[in-house]
Amino acid sequence: MDQKTVLVVDDEPGNIDVIKNVLQDRHKIKAAINGTKALAAAEKLPMPDLILLDIMMPEMDGYQVCRQLKANAATRSIPVVFLSAKVSADEQRQGMEMGAVAYLTKPVDPQSLLDTLDMVFSL
């Protein structure tokens, strides 16, 4: 199976490291520590096959990043999975309404993360 490229967006480098450790055997990992860098990385070749996107970030939150990704013809079809410490049903609903394909909560469960990515990549 071809390795998929996953863009991990989180303002905490430690969170990126945790996700890299879970995914690196199965997927190619790109990382961005803020929304501006995430938007640039999403358009840079190789474009990501999926974006894992934190919500609570300074300057531009994950919802703003998702809105811009979905408004851009070049990045609109990239699946977005929100990964956030925000656990309320309202937050999850808002994420899904913005076009995310899944919403995972932190601290991330490694098996749930792998299962979610497997599910998205099988669609």
N, C-alpha and C positions, 0 to 999 in steps of 0.2 A: 504494500500500500504506500502510495506517495505520502511523504510527510507534508502536512498542512502547515501554513504559516499563521501563527497567532500573535496578534499585537496586544500586549499587556499594558494597560494604562493605569497608573497609580502614582500618587505623589509621594508615597512611602517606599523607598528602595527595598526595604525589608520585605514588604508585601510582594513586590515583583520577584524577589529571590525565592520566596516560598512557592509561588506559582511556577517559576522556571524549574525548580526542583521537581515538581509534580509532573510537568509537561515535557521536559527536555528530551526524554527518551522516545517520545512519540511524535513531537511536533517541533518545527523551527520556531524560535521565539524572537520577536522584536519587542522592544519596550520603549515607553515614553513616560516621562514624569509629570507632564502637564497636558492640558487640552490643546494648546497651540502645537506642541511637538507631536501629539497624537494625530491631529489633522494632517500634518505634513507627512508623517510616517504612513498614514493610511493610503496616500497617493503615490508613495515611492515604491518602485519595483524592487523586489517582488511585492505586489500588494498583498495585504493579509487576507487569509481565507476566513478569519473570524477576529473580532475585537472583544477582549475582556476589558470592561470599562468601569472604573471606580466612579462613584457619584460625588462624594465630598472631596473636592480639590479646590485650591485657591485660584483666583482669577477667573477660571472658566470651569463650571462644574460638569459632571458627566452628562447631565441632561442637555446642557448647551452644546457639548461636543456631539452628542447623538443627533440633535436637531440639525447641526451643520453637516454631519455625515449623510443624513437622509435627504438633505436638500441638494447635495452635490451628485450629479449624474455619475461621476467616476467612482463614488464610494457608496452610493445608495444601496447597492445589493449586498454589501458585506454584512453578514450577520453580526449583531451586537448582543453580547451577554453582559448584563450589569452584574457587578460584583461589589457589594456594598455592606457597610455596617448598619445601614438603614434597613430595619426589618419589618416596618409596618406594612399592612396590607395596602394602604393608600400609596405608599412609595412604590411597592411592587407593581400595583396597577398602573401607576403613572409611567413607570419604566416600560411596561408592556405596550401601553397605548402609544408610546413614542416610537415603537417599531422594534423593540428588543425581542429576541427569540427566547430568552430565558433571563431569570433574575436569581442570582445566588447570593447568599449572605455570608458575611465574615464572622468569625474566622472560617475560611473555606474548608470544607470537607474534601480531601483529595479524591476520594472515590466519586463523590457527587460531581466534582469538576470534570473528571475524566468521562463519567457517564453522560453529562450534559454535552460535552464536546463531541463524543461519539454519536449522540442523538442528532445534533445539528449537522454534522458532516455526513450523516446517512440520508439526510433529506434530499 
